[in-house]
Amino acid sequence: MLKKILIASILLLTLHSCKQEQKRTHERKEKSEIQQTFSVSFPKLKKNEIKKFEKEIHSFYNSKINLDDFSGSFLVAKNGEILFENYVGFSNYKEKNIITKNTPIHLASISKVLTASVVLRMVDENKISLEDSFQKYFPKFPFEKITIRTLLNHRSGLPNYAYFTDNDSIWNKSKTLKNSDVLDLLCTKEIPLDFTPNTKFSYCNTNYALLASLIEEVSKMSFPIAMQKLLFEPLQMNNTFVFEFGKQKDRVSQSYKSTWEKIPYDHLDAVYGDKNIYSTPQDLLKFDIATYSEKFYSNKLRSEIFKGYSYERPGVKNYGLGIRLNEWDDTPTLFYHNGWWHGNTTSYTTLKNEKVCIITLSNKYTRKVYQAKRLSSLFGNYPFEIDED
């Protein structure tokens, strides 16, 4: 009898092991198929070219970024190949948890780029239209002329939720504000617009808080799960997630002043879409590479994303759909997005003409991260001086 039991146990274990291996094989196959779906073929860089870039980037990083006890991550890539990367500092200064290539840092407003990408892919999939009124999805929303496009390009006229909730008659700041609260306040409190929709540009976090609510409404998933299922998992952004205030505030990389004084959370820290995505440079590079794929964005939609919408005032600065632009007469357009939330300062530059990606993330306040886009002149005819102090 004992022999029969042992044989049966071995058979069950073997069967279980086979099923587990089949599952792993299926998962590897799925991952491979996902990679192939958004794969992009870039010309291979020459070794001497890589060495030249690496030397100059390293020098720039040491002289312009990695100063004053810098805490964060830095990466530069061309044609999908990493030319230089570095990780330094602490995700938690008190516990001395060091930052590595796998340490997610708060992206601040670079989060808008990722939020926009999910909305835009929904447009490509004909689930929504750029010209749809936001009111179509939320009938109680009082502003009919505000469209998905005007939310994406910051031409909605909406006031910033950080400002109107500062009014005690509108919001009790002892309570943590959520996206649903932002939408409800706009629907019930008769909060006026700052200007008529689509008459001018005004950068506003409210736009992207509402776009996060739109993603939830269309996908029928919470924003953290929707972003995971619709973007992070397909691109294998394994160290990227949406911050959930009630669950993760003590586990994520912390935010510091320039003196390593920890910055406390406040009543605005639960609102996502405009901020509250954590990621790494290597994960953001995966996203950046995917944006060149016609299966990620159609060519028709790409022409809508990477163009300026605001020409009321002269100057080179503009905004597309979830991305900032610098436009010059005789120079390729430079695309980028900066971020700043508490002590987190971040910079993402993507040179579509040269297939270059420059990423700097810091969880300890410094404005030096914003200098990173000056490296663009190393790759093309951009009007920046790399050695300028």
C-alpha positions as CSV (number, residue, x, y, z in Angstrom):
1,M,0.0,0.0,0.0
2,L,2.8,2.4,0.9
3,K,4.5,1.7,-2.4
4,K,1.3,2.6,-4.3
5,I,0.9,5.8,-2.3
6,L,4.5,6.8,-3.1
7,I,4.0,6.1,-6.8
8,A,0.8,8.1,-6.9
9,S,2.5,11.0,-5.1
10,I,5.4,10.9,-7.6
11,L,3.0,10.9,-10.5
12,L,1.0,13.9,-9.0
13,L,4.3,15.8,-8.5
14,T,5.4,15.0,-12.0
15,L,2.1,16.1,-13.4
16,H,2.2,19.3,-11.4
17,S,5.7,20.0,-12.5
18,C,4.7,19.5,-16.2
19,K,1.8,21.8,-15.8
20,Q,4.0,24.5,-14.2
21,E,6.6,24.1,-17.0
22,Q,3.8,24.4,-19.6
23,K,2.6,27.6,-17.8
24,R,6.1,29.1,-17.8
25,T,6.5,28.2,-21.5
26,H,3.2,29.8,-22.3
27,E,4.2,32.9,-20.4
28,R,7.6,33.1,-22.1
29,K,5.8,32.7,-25.5
30,E,3.4,35.5,-24.6
31,K,6.2,37.8,-23.5
32,S,8.1,37.1,-26.7
33,E,5.0,37.8,-28.8
34,I,4.4,41.1,-26.9
35,Q,8.0,42.1,-27.5
36,Q,7.6,41.3,-31.2
37,T,4.4,43.3,-31.4
38,F,6.1,46.6,-30.6
39,S,9.6,45.7,-31.8
40,V,11.4,48.4,-33.7
41,S,14.4,47.9,-36.0
42,F,17.1,50.5,-35.5
43,P,20.5,50.7,-37.2
44,K,23.2,49.1,-35.0
45,L,25.6,51.7,-33.6
46,K,29.4,51.3,-34.2
47,K,31.7,50.6,-31.3
48,N,33.8,53.7,-31.8
49,E,30.6,55.8,-32.0
50,I,29.3,54.3,-28.7
51,K,32.7,55.0,-27.0
52,K,32.7,58.6,-28.1
53,F,29.1,59.2,-26.9
54,E,29.8,57.4,-23.6
55,K,32.9,59.6,-22.9
56,E,31.1,62.9,-23.5
57,I,27.9,61.9,-21.7
58,H,29.9,60.7,-18.7
59,S,31.7,64.0,-18.6
60,F,28.5,65.9,-18.8
61,Y,26.9,63.8,-16.1
62,N,29.7,64.3,-13.7
63,S,30.0,68.0,-14.3
64,K,26.3,69.0,-14.6
65,I,24.1,66.4,-12.9
66,N,26.0,64.3,-10.3
67,L,26.7,67.2,-8.0
68,D,25.6,68.3,-4.5
69,D,25.0,64.7,-3.2
70,F,22.7,63.9,-6.2
71,S,20.2,61.1,-5.5
72,G,18.6,59.5,-8.5
73,S,19.1,57.8,-11.9
74,F,20.4,58.8,-15.3
75,L,20.3,57.1,-18.7
76,V,21.0,58.1,-22.3
77,A,20.2,55.8,-25.2
78,K,20.3,56.0,-29.0
79,N,18.7,53.5,-31.4
80,G,17.5,51.6,-28.3
81,E,21.1,51.0,-27.1
82,I,22.1,52.4,-23.7
83,L,25.1,54.6,-24.1
84,F,25.5,55.5,-20.5
85,E,23.6,55.0,-17.2
86,N,24.2,55.7,-13.5
87,Y,22.4,55.2,-10.3
88,V,23.3,56.9,-7.0
89,G,21.8,58.0,-3.7
90,F,19.1,56.6,-1.5
91,S,15.5,55.7,-2.0
92,N,15.2,55.8,1.8
93,Y,17.9,57.9,3.4
94,K,17.2,56.9,7.0
95,E,17.4,53.2,6.2
96,K,20.2,53.7,3.7
97,N,18.4,51.9,0.9
98,I,20.5,52.6,-2.2
99,I,19.1,53.4,-5.6
100,T,19.7,50.8,-8.3
101,K,18.6,50.3,-11.9
102,N,15.5,48.6,-10.5
103,T,14.5,51.3,-8.0
104,P,11.3,53.0,-9.1
105,I,11.3,56.8,-8.5
106,H,8.3,59.1,-8.5
107,L,8.0,60.5,-12.1
108,A,6.1,63.6,-11.1
109,S,4.7,65.1,-14.3
110,I,6.4,62.6,-16.6
111,S,3.4,60.5,-15.5
112,K,1.4,62.6,-17.9
113,V,3.2,61.1,-20.8
114,L,2.2,57.6,-19.8
115,T,-1.3,58.6,-18.9
116,A,-1.7,60.2,-22.3
117,S,-0.3,57.1,-24.1
118,V,-3.1,54.9,-22.8
119,V,-5.7,57.5,-23.7
120,L,-4.2,57.8,-27.2
121,R,-4.1,54.0,-27.7
122,M,-7.8,54.0,-26.9
123,V,-8.2,56.5,-29.7
124,D,-6.3,54.3,-32.1
125,E,-8.5,51.4,-31.0
126,N,-11.6,53.5,-31.8
127,K,-12.8,53.2,-28.2
128,I,-12.9,57.0,-27.9
129,S,-12.3,60.0,-30.1
130,L,-10.1,63.1,-29.6
131,E,-13.1,65.2,-30.5
132,D,-15.4,63.6,-27.9
133,S,-16.7,65.9,-25.2
134,F,-15.6,64.8,-21.8
135,Q,-19.3,65.2,-20.9
136,K,-20.1,62.2,-23.2
137,Y,-18.5,59.9,-20.6
138,F,-19.5,61.9,-17.5
139,P,-22.9,63.5,-18.2
140,K,-22.9,65.6,-15.0
141,F,-19.7,67.4,-16.1
142,P,-20.8,71.0,-16.8
143,F,-18.4,72.0,-19.6
144,E,-19.6,70.6,-22.9
145,K,-16.8,72.2,-25.0
146,I,-14.0,70.5,-23.1
147,T,-12.9,67.6,-25.3
148,I,-10.4,64.8,-24.8
149,R,-8.0,66.7,-27.1
150,T,-8.2,69.9,-25.0
151,L,-7.5,67.9,-21.9
152,L,-4.4,66.3,-23.5
153,N,-3.0,69.5,-24.9
154,H,-3.8,71.7,-21.9
155,R,-6.3,74.0,-23.7
156,S,-9.4,73.1,-21.6
157,G,-9.6,76.2,-19.5
158,L,-10.0,74.2,-16.3
159,P,-8.5,75.6,-13.1
160,N,-5.9,73.6,-11.2
161,Y,-7.4,71.3,-8.5
162,A,-4.5,72.2,-6.2
163,Y,-5.7,75.8,-6.2
164,F,-9.5,75.5,-6.0
165,T,-9.3,72.8,-3.2
166,D,-7.2,75.3,-1.2
167,N,-10.5,77.1,-0.6
168,D,-11.9,75.8,2.7
169,S,-15.4,76.2,1.5
170,I,-14.7,73.8,-1.4
171,W,-12.5,71.2,0.3
172,N,-11.5,70.2,3.8
173,K,-7.7,69.8,3.6
174,S,-7.7,67.4,6.5
175,K,-9.2,64.8,4.0
176,T,-7.1,63.2,1.3
177,L,-8.3,64.3,-2.1
178,K,-9.0,61.6,-4.8
179,N,-9.7,61.7,-8.5
180,S,-13.3,61.0,-7.9
181,D,-13.4,64.1,-5.6
182,V,-11.8,66.3,-8.2
183,L,-14.5,65.3,-10.8
184,D,-17.3,65.6,-8.2
185,L,-16.2,69.1,-7.1
186,L,-16.2,70.3,-10.8
187,C,-19.7,68.8,-11.3
188,T,-21.2,70.2,-8.1
189,K,-19.4,73.3,-6.8
190,E,-19.9,75.7,-9.8
191,I,-16.2,76.2,-10.1
192,P,-15.7,78.5,-13.1
193,L,-13.3,78.0,-16.0
194,D,-10.2,80.1,-16.3
195,F,-10.9,80.8,-20.0
196,T,-13.0,79.6,-22.9
197,P,-11.9,76.1,-24.0
198,N,-9.4,75.9,-26.8
199,T,-8.6,79.6,-26.9
200,K,-5.2,79.4,-25.3
201,F,-2.7,77.1,-23.5
202,S,-2.5,76.8,-19.7
203,Y,-0.6,73.8,-18.2
204,C,-3.0,72.3,-15.6
205,N,-2.9,69.1,-13.6
206,T,-6.7,68.9,-13.5
207,N,-6.7,67.9,-17.1
208,Y,-4.7,64.7,-16.4
209,A,-6.6,63.8,-13.2
210,L,-9.7,63.8,-15.4
211,L,-8.0,61.7,-18.1
212,A,-7.2,59.1,-15.4
213,S,-10.9,59.0,-14.6
214,L,-11.7,58.6,-18.3
215,I,-9.3,55.6,-18.5
216,E,-11.2,54.1,-15.6
217,E,-14.6,54.7,-17.2
218,V,-13.7,53.3,-20.6
219,S,-11.6,50.3,-19.4
220,K,-13.9,49.5,-16.4
221,M,-10.7,49.1,-14.3
222,S,-9.2,51.2,-11.6
223,F,-6.4,53.5,-13.0
224,P,-3.6,51.5,-11.3
225,I,-4.9,48.2,-12.8
226,A,-5.7,49.8,-16.2
227,M,-2.2,51.2,-16.5
228,Q,-0.7,47.9,-15.5
229,K,-2.8,45.8,-17.9
230,L,-2.8,48.3,-20.9
231,L,0.7,49.7,-20.8
232,F,3.2,48.4,-18.2
233,E,2.7,44.7,-18.7
234,P,2.6,44.8,-22.5
235,L,5.8,46.7,-22.6
236,Q,7.3,44.6,-19.7
237,M,7.9,47.7,-17.6
238,N,8.4,45.5,-14.6
239,N,9.4,48.2,-12.2
240,T,6.7,50.6,-13.0
241,F,3.4,51.1,-11.1
242,V,0.8,53.7,-10.1
243,F,1.2,54.8,-6.5
244,E,-1.7,53.9,-4.3
245,F,-1.5,56.3,-1.3
246,G,-3.3,54.1,1.2
247,K,-1.2,51.0,0.5
248,Q,2.3,52.1,-0.5
249,K,3.2,55.4,1.1
250,D,5.8,53.8,3.4
251,R,7.2,51.4,0.9
252,V,8.1,53.6,-2.1
253,S,11.1,55.7,-2.6
254,Q,10.8,58.7,-0.4
255,S,11.0,62.4,-1.3
256,Y,13.6,64.8,0.1
257,K,14.6,68.4,0.2
258,S,18.1,69.2,-1.0
259,T,19.3,68.8,2.6
260,W,18.0,65.2,2.9
261,E,15.0,66.4,5.0
262,K,12.1,64.1,4.2
263,I,9.1,65.8,2.7
264,P,5.8,64.7,4.2
265,Y,2.8,63.6,2.2
266,D,-0.2,66.0,2.0
267,H,-3.9,66.0,1.0
268,L,-3.0,66.1,-2.7
269,D,-0.9,62.9,-2.8
270,A,-3.6,60.4,-3.7
271,V,-4.5,62.1,-7.1
272,Y,-3.1,60.2,-10.0
273,G,-2.8,60.6,-13.8
274,D,-1.1,64.0,-13.6
275,K,1.6,62.4,-11.3
276,N,2.0,59.3,-9.0
277,I,3.5,56.9,-11.4
278,Y,6.8,55.4,-10.3
279,S,9.3,54.0,-12.8
280,T,12.9,53.5,-13.8
281,P,15.0,54.8,-16.7
282,Q,15.2,51.4,-18.2
283,D,11.4,51.0,-18.1
284,L,10.9,54.4,-19.6
285,L,13.4,53.5,-22.4
286,K,11.1,50.5,-23.2
287,F,8.2,52.9,-23.5
288,D,10.2,55.3,-25.6
289,I,11.2,52.6,-28.1
290,A,7.6,51.4,-28.4
291,T,6.5,54.9,-29.5
292,Y,8.4,54.4,-32.8
293,S,6.3,51.3,-33.5
294,E,3.3,51.7,-35.9
295,K,1.5,49.1,-33.8
296,F,1.9,51.2,-30.7
297,Y,0.7,54.5,-32.3
298,S,-0.6,54.6,-35.9
299,N,1.1,57.0,-38.2
300,K,-2.1,59.0,-38.4
301,L,-2.3,59.4,-34.7
302,R,1.4,60.0,-34.3
303,S,1.0,63.1,-36.5
304,E,-1.6,64.4,-34.0
305,I,0.5,63.7,-31.0
306,F,3.8,65.2,-32.0
307,K,2.6,68.6,-33.2
308,G,2.1,71.9,-31.5
309,Y,-1.4,73.3,-30.7
310,S,-0.7,76.6,-29.1
311,Y,0.6,79.5,-31.3
312,E,-1.1,82.4,-29.6
313,R,2.2,83.7,-28.3
314,P,5.5,83.8,-30.2
315,G,8.3,81.5,-29.0
316,V,9.8,78.0,-29.4
317,K,7.8,76.4,-26.6
318,N,4.7,74.4,-27.4
319,Y,2.7,71.4,-26.3
320,G,1.4,68.4,-28.2
321,L,-0.7,65.6,-26.8
322,G,1.0,64.6,-23.6
323,I,4.4,65.9,-24.6
324,R,6.2,69.3,-24.6
325,L,7.9,70.7,-27.7
326,N,10.7,73.1,-28.6
327,E,10.3,74.2,-32.2
328,W,12.9,76.1,-34.2
329,D,12.9,77.2,-37.8
330,D,15.9,75.2,-39.1
331,T,16.2,72.5,-36.4
332,P,14.3,69.3,-35.7
333,T,11.7,69.6,-33.0
334,L,12.8,68.5,-29.6
335,F,10.2,66.6,-27.5
336,Y,10.4,66.4,-23.7
337,H,8.5,66.5,-20.5
338,N,9.8,67.7,-17.1
339,G,8.3,66.9,-13.6
340,W,8.4,68.3,-10.1
341,W,6.4,67.0,-7.2
342,H,7.6,67.6,-3.6
343,G,11.3,66.8,-3.8
344,N,11.0,64.6,-6.9
345,T,12.4,66.4,-10.0
346,T,12.5,64.6,-13.3
347,S,13.3,65.0,-17.0
348,Y,12.5,63.0,-20.1
349,T,13.8,64.0,-23.5
350,T,13.1,62.1,-26.7
351,L,14.7,63.1,-30.0
352,K,12.6,61.5,-32.6
353,N,14.8,62.6,-35.5
354,E,17.9,61.0,-33.9
355,K,16.2,58.2,-32.0
356,V,17.7,59.4,-28.7
357,C,16.3,59.1,-25.2
358,I,17.6,61.1,-22.2
359,I,16.2,60.4,-18.8
360,T,17.0,61.9,-15.4
361,L,15.1,61.1,-12.2
362,S,15.8,62.4,-8.7
363,N,14.0,61.9,-5.4
364,K,16.1,64.7,-3.7
365,Y,15.3,68.2,-4.9
366,T,17.6,69.6,-7.6
367,R,16.9,71.6,-10.7
368,K,20.0,70.2,-12.3
369,V,18.0,67.4,-13.9
370,Y,16.4,69.9,-16.3
371,Q,19.8,70.5,-17.8
372,A,19.9,67.0,-19.3
373,K,18.1,68.0,-22.5
374,R,21.2,70.1,-23.3
375,L,22.8,66.8,-24.3
376,S,20.6,66.9,-27.4
377,S,23.2,69.0,-29.1
378,L,25.6,66.0,-28.9
379,F,23.3,64.2,-31.4
380,G,21.9,66.9,-33.6
381,N,21.7,70.5,-34.6
382,Y,20.0,71.7,-31.4
383,P,20.8,75.2,-30.0
384,F,22.3,74.2,-26.7
385,E,25.8,74.5,-25.3
386,I,26.8,71.4,-23.5
387,D,29.7,73.0,-21.6
388,E,27.7,76.1,-20.6
389,D,27.6,76.8,-16.8
